[in-house]
Amino acid sequence: MSGSPRVSYLGPPGTFSGDALRVASAGESHDAAAYATIADALRAVAEERAELAFVPIENSIEGSVRPTLDALAFDVPQLEIVGEYDHPISQALIAAAPAAFSEITEVHSHPQAAAQCARFLRAELPSATIVAAPSTADAIRSLAGGPPGRAALGAAGAAELYGGVVLAEAVEDEPGNVTRFVWVARADLAEQRGGGTWRTTLIFAELGEDEPGALVAALVELSSRGVNMTRIESRPRREGLGRYMFFLDLDGRSDDPRVAEAISALRSKAASVRVLGSYPIGRTGVPGGGVG
C-alpha cells in the first residue's frame, strides 16, 4: 500500500472513531472518509472505495461491538484485520444550551455509548427516554434547532464542533474506559510486517450435533499446544436457534508453528474455520504506511 490511503470510519466528524483514527494514524498521511454505519465503512473497503477501514471491535465496559463482528462474519468475507489500536473513551452529556438534569427528557446516543453510561443514566436521568442514533456525533448534531429537553452522549470535543454545551464530563460507568479499534483491509492488500507482539483473530462454527464437550475438545487443541486464547465470544449463525459461531483471539502470528498447528487441528473439530486476521498489536501508524 503506497501513497495516502483512503480510510473509512464511522462518522460524521466528531465521533470517537474519528478521534481514535487521528491518534492511531500517528500523523501519517491518509484520506479519512466518514460513513453512516460500521457496516458501510467496511463495505467501502470491500467495494474498493477505500483501502482501509478503522472500526471499533471491543469496549472495556460493554464488550464486543456486535455490528463489527457480524459484518466481518457475514458481509465482507474478503476483508482481514491488519492492525489494532486501543483508545481511551470519555463520554460527556451534551445539550444545545445550558440545562439542569431535571429538564432533560430525551438522551440521544449510539447504543454502545448509552450502555457505557447505563448507571449514570439510571441515577441522574431516570425519567429520560434513550433515543438510538447511528453515532455519537449524529446524536450531538441532531440537537441543533431541536426542542428543549434533549441531550446527547458523546465526545466533549464534538460539542464545540456542533455548537453544543457540555453539561457533564466523564459520565461513563467505569474509569479507564477503552475501546479497541481494528484496521481492516482487503485480503489481497494485507501485509505481514515486522516483528514484535502479534494477535490472530479467527471464527469457527459447527461442532457436531449436540455432542457433549465439543467446545472444550476444540479449545484443547489450542491449550495443548501452548497457544494462549485471550478472548472468546459466541454469536448466532442466523440459521435457527442453537446454532452458533465463535470468535477467538489468540496470541501469536498465524504462521507461527504452534499457532498454525493449532488452527489446523481446530479444523478437524469444526465444520468451518476462518482466520479474520493476523496482525501486530501495540503499534501506531497506518498499516502499510511504512511504520515498522
LINLINWO-V653496 format. One record per helix or strand. SS is the DSSP state (helix for helix, strand for strand). FROM is the first residue (numbers start at 1). TO is the last residue. Records with the same first field share a line. If there is no record, write none. Layout:
# LINLINWO-V653496
SS=FROM-TO + FROM-TO
This chain:
# LINLINWO-V653496
strand=6-10 + 31-35 + 52-59 + 63-64 + 79-88 + 92-95 + 106-109 + 129-132 + 150-154 + 165-169 + 178-186 + 198-205 + 229-236 + 244-251 + 272-280
helix=16-24 + 38-46 + 66-75 + 101-103 + 111-116 + 118-124 + 136-141 + 156-161 + 187-189 + 214-223 + 257-267
